[in-house]
Amino acid sequence: MTDLLRDMLAERADVEPPALDLEGIVATGDRRLRRRRVASVAGAALVTLAVVAGGITGVRMVSGLDDPPVATFTERRATYAVGSEIHYGADVISVAPYKVSAFVQVDSGFVFTTEEGGVFVVNRDGVDRIEPDNTTDRLTADHRGNLVGWVELHNDDADSVVYDVAAGRELVRTAIGNDIPLGGSIAVGPRVVAIDGDTAYFGTLDGLYRWDLRTDKGVRIADVPPNAVRAVVNGQMVFQQPLIQPGTGIGLRIGTTLEDSGGPRFSGQQAFLSPAAESLVTQPDDAQMSIEPGWSGLQAYDVATGKQMMPPYAYSSMVFGQWLDDDTFTAVGKVRNSRTYQADLLSCSAQISACEVVAANVSTFTFSTTPPRTTPFALPTGSRIIDRYS
């Protein structure tokens, strides 16, 4: 670790920025039941795991997840994906012929999407397509457990879905709150905002719903835009200020209710709250800015005090990867003044205010030439990294 990297998170003053339902599938042609995708899909691909040091072993061809897989992915390691390979610490997991567009980690594997569509899971048994027709590019998962959520868009509505990867079945599929007006356009699309233990939060076109995953019942708790709440961990919600505003604001607060307007204010658009809700990382919705205001880069905060910690100067751009524990997060940084646009994978500690390189030159920090302009690498946030300012 260099002295330059150790200077990373130097504290500044408080910032105040401006079962498989075969009977249902066979019995009815109803659109909703036809969309109840289950784990068993013919033609699953064979996964190859190149084991560098310990960890994952046997692989075999699978056609479904009838038996819950062994939970071999509970450890959170520094992780990223490039093309058809997910780098899970020292292990390299191939999902060929597919290419990862966005992905998340659950305790029994990784769930990913591709540009061509579909939602897939890869674990120690292989690759399985669990949602054949969905073209979502946003996945949501908890810090722990085996649940993943996404939104499936249709012509007249959208379904909020929560899927149990270990059990191989959907827990929730509901179109509540997501009726799309005929001929209308959606400025901000619906999303699964968060999965927090046994509770999911759906940002719908009709407001924010809190959904009990044990009973499959929900209630609308706020009349706010789908993106008003950014994250929920241990009941703590990160939400924009003001709650009702066009587009995406840069003022954020944290509270157990959306009426809680006290406490520190944070800058940023995307928000990543640590597993115990003690630290917060924010960054803009845009991976690269033509003009960079103070809030446009990755920032880390202490939730209790609101004090901000700065990223290392050695990197001109940084994007958040994941929380490894409540103190340590990963990020990919673009090496400043690198002629090859080198991107390094970093592990950063809020406690000791330092970062270290865990994998150098994992990719280039560049963007594709056709919209949406995305990076060659993906990080386990569930979303693609997009250059919105080109």
C-alpha positions in Angstrom: 0.0 0.0 0.0 1.4 3.4 -1.0 1.4 6.5 1.1 -0.8 8.0 -1.6 -3.4 5.4 -1.1 -3.2 5.7 2.6 -4.3 9.3 2.2 -7.6 8.0 0.8 -10.3 8.7 3.3 -8.9 11.7 5.1 -11.8 13.1 7.1 -13.2 16.5 6.2 -15.7 18.6 8.1 -19.4 17.8 8.1 -20.7 18.2 4.5 -24.0 19.9 3.9 -24.2 19.7 0.1 -26.7 21.8 -1.7 -41.3 -25.5 -6.4 -41.8 -25.5 -9.7 -45.5 -24.8 -10.6 -45.9 -27.3 -13.5 -49.7 -27.6 -13.0 -50.1 -23.8 -13.2 -48.1 -23.6 -16.4 -49.9 -26.4 -18.1 -53.4 -25.5 -16.9 -53.7 -21.9 -18.0 -52.6 -19.6 -20.7 -53.1 -16.6 -18.5 -50.3 -14.2 -19.0 -49.4 -13.9 -15.4 -49.1 -17.6 -14.8 -47.2 -18.0 -18.0 -44.7 -15.6 -16.6 -44.2 -17.7 -13.4 -40.8 -18.9 -14.4 -39.3 -21.6 -12.3 -35.9 -22.9 -11.9 -36.0 -25.8 -14.3 -35.1 -24.6 -17.8 -34.0 -27.0 -20.5 -30.5 -26.5 -22.0 -28.7 -25.1 -19.0 -25.0 -24.3 -19.8 -22.1 -26.0 -18.3 -20.1 -23.8 -15.9 -16.3 -24.0 -15.7 -14.7 -22.9 -12.5 -11.0 -22.2 -12.7 -9.9 -22.6 -9.1 -6.8 -20.7 -8.3 -6.8 -21.2 -4.5 -9.2 -23.4 -2.6 -12.9 -22.8 -2.5 -15.1 -24.1 -5.3 -14.7 -27.6 -6.7 -17.1 -30.0 -8.4 -19.2 -28.9 -11.4 -21.9 -30.8 -13.4 -24.6 -30.1 -15.9 -27.9 -29.1 -14.3 -31.4 -28.4 -15.6 -32.8 -26.9 -12.5 -32.5 -26.2 -8.8 -34.9 -28.9 -7.4 -32.5 -29.5 -4.5 -31.2 -26.4 -2.7 -27.5 -26.1 -3.5 -24.8 -26.1 -0.8 -24.3 -22.5 0.4 -20.7 -22.1 -0.7 -20.8 -18.4 -1.5 -21.7 -16.9 1.9 -18.2 -15.3 2.1 -18.1 -11.9 0.6 -14.8 -11.5 -1.4 -13.5 -8.8 -3.6 -15.6 -9.5 -6.7 -16.0 -8.2 -10.3 -16.9 -9.6 -13.7 -15.5 -9.1 -17.2 -17.2 -10.7 -20.1 -18.1 -14.3 -19.3 -16.0 -14.5 -16.1 -16.9 -13.6 -12.6 -13.8 -13.1 -10.5 -14.7 -14.2 -6.9 -11.6 -13.5 -4.9 -9.0 -15.9 -6.3 -11.7 -18.1 -8.0 -12.7 -17.4 -11.6 -16.2 -18.6 -12.6 -17.0 -18.9 -16.3 -20.6 -18.4 -17.3 -19.9 -18.9 -21.1 -21.5 -18.5 -23.5 -23.2 -15.8 -21.6 -21.7 -12.4 -20.8 -22.5 -10.7 -17.5 -24.3 -7.3 -17.9 -25.2 -6.8 -14.2 -25.0 -9.2 -11.2 -25.4 -9.7 -7.5 -24.2 -12.2 -5.0 -26.4 -14.4 -2.8 -25.3 -17.0 -0.3 -25.7 -19.9 -2.8 -24.2 -18.3 -5.9 -24.4 -15.3 -8.3 -27.5 -14.0 -10.1 -26.8 -12.1 -13.4 -28.4 -10.6 -16.4 -27.2 -10.3 -20.0 -27.7 -7.6 -22.7 -29.8 -10.2 -24.6 -32.2 -10.6 -21.7 -33.0 -13.2 -19.1 -32.0 -13.7 -15.5 -29.5 -16.4 -14.6 -28.0 -18.0 -11.6 -24.6 -19.6 -11.4 -23.5 -21.8 -8.4 -21.3 -24.8 -7.8 -23.6 -26.9 -9.9 -23.7 -24.8 -13.0 -25.6 -22.1 -14.8 -29.4 -22.0 -14.9 -31.8 -19.6 -16.6 -34.5 -18.7 -14.1 -36.3 -16.0 -15.9 -36.2 -16.6 -19.7 -38.1 -13.6 -21.1 -37.2 -10.8 -18.7 -34.9 -8.1 -20.0 -34.3 -6.3 -16.7 -30.9 -4.7 -16.2 -31.4 -4.1 -12.5 -31.2 -6.7 -9.7 -31.5 -6.3 -6.0 -30.2 -8.5 -3.2 -29.7 -8.3 0.6 -26.3 -8.3 2.2 -27.0 -11.9 3.2 -29.4 -14.7 2.3 -30.6 -16.1 -1.0 -33.2 -13.7 -2.2 -33.0 -11.6 -5.3 -35.5 -9.1 -6.8 -36.2 -7.5 -10.1 -39.0 -5.8 -12.1 -40.4 -7.4 -15.2 -41.9 -4.8 -17.6 -44.9 -5.5 -19.9 -47.0 -3.3 -22.2 -49.6 -2.3 -19.7 -48.0 -3.0 -16.3 -44.9 -4.4 -14.5 -44.4 -7.2 -12.0 -42.3 -6.8 -8.9 -40.6 -10.1 -8.4 -38.7 -11.7 -5.4 -37.0 -15.0 -6.1 -35.5 -17.5 -3.6 -32.4 -18.8 -5.3 -31.8 -21.7 -2.8 -35.3 -23.0 -3.1 -35.6 -22.3 -6.8 -39.0 -20.6 -6.6 -40.7 -17.2 -6.7 -41.8 -15.8 -3.3 -43.6 -12.7 -4.8 -44.9 -11.7 -8.1 -47.2 -8.7 -8.0 -48.2 -5.9 -10.4 -49.7 -3.8 -7.6 -48.8 -0.1 -8.1 -47.4 -0.6 -11.6 -50.3 0.0 -14.0 -48.8 1.9 -17.0 -51.1 4.5 -18.5 -52.1 3.8 -22.1 -49.7 5.6 -24.4 -47.9 7.1 -21.4 -44.2 7.3 -20.8 -42.4 6.5 -17.6 -39.8 9.0 -16.5 -38.5 6.8 -13.7 -39.3 3.1 -13.9 -40.4 0.9 -11.1 -37.8 -1.1 -9.2 -37.2 -3.4 -6.3 -35.6 -0.8 -4.0 -34.3 -3.2 -1.4 -34.6 -6.6 0.2 -34.0 -6.3 4.0 -34.4 -9.7 5.7 -38.0 -10.8 5.4 -39.1 -7.5 4.0 -38.9 -6.1 0.4 -39.4 -2.5 -0.7 -41.0 -1.9 -4.0 -40.6 1.5 -5.7 -43.7 1.4 -7.9 -45.4 4.0 -10.1 -48.0 4.4 -7.3 -45.6 4.9 -4.4 -43.4 2.9 -2.0 -44.6 -0.5 -0.9 -43.3 -2.5 2.1 -43.8 -6.2 1.4 -43.8 -9.0 3.9 -42.1 -11.9 2.2 -43.4 -14.5 4.7 -47.1 -13.7 4.0 -46.8 -12.3 0.5 -48.7 -9.2 1.5 -47.7 -5.6 1.2 -48.9 -2.1 2.1 -48.2 1.3 0.5 -46.2 3.4 3.0 -45.5 6.5 1.0 -46.7 8.3 -2.1 -43.3 9.0 -3.6 -41.5 8.4 -6.9 -40.1 4.9 -7.6 -36.5 6.1 -6.9 -37.2 8.2 -3.8 -35.7 5.6 -1.5 -32.2 4.4 -2.5 -31.5 1.7 0.0 -32.9 0.0 3.1 -30.7 -1.9 5.7 -31.8 -3.0 9.1 -34.9 -0.9 8.8 -32.8 2.2 8.0 -33.9 3.9 4.8 -31.7 6.2 2.7 -34.0 8.6 0.9 -33.8 11.7 -1.2 -34.5 15.2 -0.1 -37.0 16.5 -1.0 -38.9 13.3 -1.5 -41.0 14.6 -4.4 -38.8 16.1 -7.1 -38.2 15.6 -10.8 -35.3 13.3 -11.8 -32.8 12.3 -9.2 -31.7 14.6 -6.5 -28.3 14.8 -4.7 -29.5 15.4 -1.1 -29.9 12.2 1.0 -30.9 11.5 4.5 -31.2 8.3 6.6 -34.1 7.4 8.9 -36.5 4.6 10.0 -39.3 6.6 8.4 -39.5 9.0 5.4 -40.8 11.7 7.8 -37.4 11.6 9.7 -35.8 14.8 8.4 -33.3 15.2 11.2 -29.7 14.0 11.4 -26.8 14.5 8.9 -27.4 15.1 5.2 -25.4 13.3 2.6 -24.5 14.2 -1.0 -24.8 11.8 -3.9 -27.4 9.9 -6.0 -26.7 6.2 -5.7 -26.4 5.0 -2.1 -24.8 1.9 -0.6 -25.4 1.3 3.1 -23.2 -1.0 5.1 -24.6 -4.3 6.6 -25.0 -2.7 10.0 -26.0 0.7 8.6 -23.0 2.4 10.2 -21.3 3.6 7.0 -22.6 5.0 3.7 -21.0 5.2 0.3 -22.6 7.4 -2.3 -21.8 8.2 -6.0 -23.6 9.9 -8.9 -26.0 8.2 -11.2 -23.5 8.8 -13.9 -20.2 7.0 -14.2 -18.4 9.9 -15.7 -19.2 13.7 -15.6 -18.1 16.3 -18.2 -18.1 18.9 -15.4 -17.5 17.5 -11.9 -19.2 19.3 -9.0 -18.2 18.3 -5.5 -20.8 15.5 -5.2 -20.0 13.8 -8.5 -17.4 11.3 -7.2 -17.5 8.3 -4.9 -17.8 9.5 -1.3 -17.8 7.6 2.0 -19.5 8.8 5.2 -19.9 7.9 8.8 -23.7 7.6 9.3 -23.8 8.8 12.9 -21.7 12.0 12.4 -22.0 12.6 8.7 -18.3 13.1 8.4 -17.0 12.5 4.9 -13.9 10.5 4.0 -12.2 11.2 0.7 -11.1 8.6 -1.9 -7.5 8.4 -2.9 -6.1 11.0 -5.3 -4.4 8.3 -7.3 -7.7 7.6 -9.1 -9.6 10.0 -11.2 -12.8 8.1 -11.1 -14.1 5.4 -8.7 -17.3 3.3 -8.7 -18.6 1.3 -5.7 -18.4 -2.5 -5.8 -19.7 -4.1 -2.6 -19.5 -4.2 1.2 -17.3 -7.0 2.4 -18.2 -6.2 6.1 -19.4 -3.2 7.9 -16.1 -1.5 7.6 -14.6 -2.6 4.3 -15.9 -2.0 0.8 -14.5 -2.5 -2.6 -14.4 -0.2 -5.5 -12.9 0.0 -9.0 -10.7 3.1 -9.7 -9.5 4.6 -12.9 -5.8 5.2 -12.5 -5.1 8.9 -12.9 -3.3 9.9 -16.1 -3.1 6.3 -17.3 -2.8 6.2 -21.1 -4.2 2.7 -21.1 -7.2 3.7 -18.9 -6.2 1.2 -16.3 -8.8 0.1 -13.8 -7.7 -1.3 -10.4 -9.9 -3.2 -7.9 -9.5 -1.7 -4.4 -10.4 -2.7 -0.9 -11.1 0.3 1.3 -11.4 0.6 5.1 -13.3 3.3 6.7 -11.8 2.6 10.1 -8.2 3.2 9.1 -9.0 5.6 6.3 -7.0 3.7 3.6 -7.3 1.7 0.4 -5.2 -1.1 -1.0 -5.0 -2.6 -4.5 -6.3 -6.2 -4.4 -6.2 -6.7 -8.2 -4.4 -4.4 -10.6 -5.4 -3.7 -14.1 -8.6 -5.8 -14.0 -10.0 -4.0 -17.1 -10.0 -0.8 -18.9 -12.1 2.0 -17.5 -13.7 2.8 -20.8 -17.2 2.8 -22.2 -18.8 1.0 -25.2 -19.4 3.2 -28.3 -23.1 2.4 -28.6 -25.9 3.3 -26.1 -26.1 2.5 -23.4 -22.5 3.2 -23.0 -21.3 0.8 -20.4 -17.9 -0.3 -19.0 -16.3 -3.7 -19.9 -16.5 -4.7 -16.3 -19.4 -5.2 -13.9 -19.6 -5.0 -10.1 -22.0 -6.8 -7.8 -24.3 -3.9 -7.3 -27.0 -5.3 -9.5 -26.8 -2.4 -12.0 -24.7 -1.6 -15.1 -22.1 1.2 -15.0 -23.3 3.7 -17.6 -21.7 6.9 -19.0 -24.8 9.2 -19.2 -22.9 12.3 -20.1 -21.4 11.5 -23.5 
